[in-house]
Amino acid sequence: MSSRHRRDAGVPLVTARVLIIGGYGNFGGHIARALAADPQLIICDEVTSALDQLVAEGVLKLLNRIQQQLGVAYLFITHDVATVRAIADEVVVMQRGRVVDQGSRSAIFTPPYQDYTGLLFSSEPEMDPDWLDHLLAERAALTS
């Protein structure tokens, strides 16, 4: 295998017109290198996993703009259900390396769920911006 096709630590793998980028450091540099290769497909491996919610949202918006302007396709590999809900057209759910569910985003996210898909969705934390107000109100009700 040539050094051009070998994946070294922190170096994206370029094969034909496909580029793999991961969620490790300097995302802007990785996406710039990806676009320089004029890929048809960019594989995004956990690109938002180590980012806070606002930065991840910015990355997804950037990728969406790039897709709209250049017509590049993405394959996202992620454990982040919120990211999948936000960006996917088609969804494939895998368990232990095997496909256990697949379909359009609307089909996958509409109950009833396949067993493992339902388990994944139930593990997604619910974000309640008013959680502290609710907690304080509950505590106040207990002490009065």
Secondary structure, DSSP 8 states (H G I E B T S, - for coil): --TTTS--TT--EEETTEEEEESSS-HHHHHHHHHHT--SEEEEESTTTTS-HHHHHHHHHHHHHHHHHH--EEEEE-S-HHHHHHH-SEEEEEETTEEEEEEEHHHHTSSS--HHHHHHHHTS----TTHHHHHHHHHHHHH-
